[in-house]
């Protein structure tokens, strides 16, 4: 049986979504021109979904985690 997610987990996910949105909004990630057109919209979407915490779709949580995992990797987009 899976344990329910804690308040701390939801707070962490909220912070992660907000951080990922800020990275996108501040143009801190290198994107191909094909994806550049969705960057700002994705930032808004992630920021709006942050309050859902663990209520977000698992695939969207994975996207956020992958954006943050590459935050310090300067090879993004290369």
C-alpha positions as CSV (number, residue, x, y, z in Angstrom):
1,X,0.0,0.0,0.0
2,X,1.4,3.4,-1.0
3,X,1.8,6.0,1.8
4,X,-0.1,9.3,1.4
5,X,2.1,12.2,0.4
6,X,3.0,14.6,3.1
7,X,2.4,18.3,3.4
8,X,6.2,18.7,3.0
9,X,6.1,16.8,-0.3
10,X,3.3,19.1,-1.6
11,X,5.3,22.1,-0.5
12,X,8.4,20.8,-2.3
13,X,6.4,20.2,-5.4
14,X,4.9,23.7,-5.2
15,X,8.4,25.2,-4.9
16,X,9.7,23.0,-7.8
17,X,6.8,24.1,-10.1
18,X,7.5,27.7,-9.3
19,X,11.2,27.4,-9.8
20,X,10.7,25.6,-13.2
21,X,8.3,28.3,-14.2
22,X,10.8,31.0,-13.3
23,X,13.5,29.3,-15.3
24,X,11.3,29.3,-18.3
25,X,10.0,32.8,-17.9
26,X,13.4,34.3,-17.3
27,X,14.8,32.6,-20.4
28,X,17.4,30.7,-18.3
29,X,17.1,27.5,-20.3
30,X,18.4,27.0,-23.8
31,X,15.6,25.9,-26.2
32,X,15.5,25.1,-29.8
33,X,13.6,27.6,-32.0
34,X,10.9,24.9,-32.4
35,X,10.2,24.9,-28.6
36,X,10.9,28.6,-28.0
37,X,7.3,29.5,-29.1
38,X,5.8,27.6,-26.1
39,X,8.4,28.7,-23.4
40,X,6.3,31.6,-21.9
41,X,3.0,29.7,-22.1
42,X,4.6,26.7,-20.4
43,X,6.0,29.0,-17.6
44,X,2.5,30.4,-17.0
45,X,1.0,26.9,-17.0
46,X,3.5,25.5,-14.5
47,X,3.1,28.5,-12.2
48,X,-0.7,28.1,-12.3
49,X,-0.5,24.4,-11.5
50,X,2.0,24.8,-8.7
51,X,-0.7,24.9,-6.0
52,X,-1.9,21.4,-6.9
53,X,1.3,19.8,-5.7
54,X,1.0,16.1,-5.9
55,X,-2.4,16.5,-7.5
56,X,-0.6,17.3,-10.8
57,X,-0.4,14.5,-13.4
58,X,2.7,12.4,-12.8
59,X,4.0,13.2,-16.3
60,X,3.9,16.9,-15.6
61,X,5.7,16.4,-12.3
62,X,8.4,14.5,-14.2
63,X,8.7,17.3,-16.7
64,X,9.3,19.8,-13.9
65,X,11.8,17.5,-12.2
66,X,13.7,17.1,-15.5
67,X,13.8,20.9,-16.0
68,X,15.2,21.4,-12.6
69,X,17.7,18.5,-12.9
70,X,19.2,20.3,-15.9
71,X,19.2,23.7,-14.3
72,X,23.0,23.7,-13.6
73,X,23.8,21.8,-16.8
74,X,25.1,24.2,-19.3
75,X,24.8,21.6,-22.1
76,X,21.0,21.9,-22.3
77,X,20.0,22.2,-25.9
78,X,23.4,21.3,-27.3
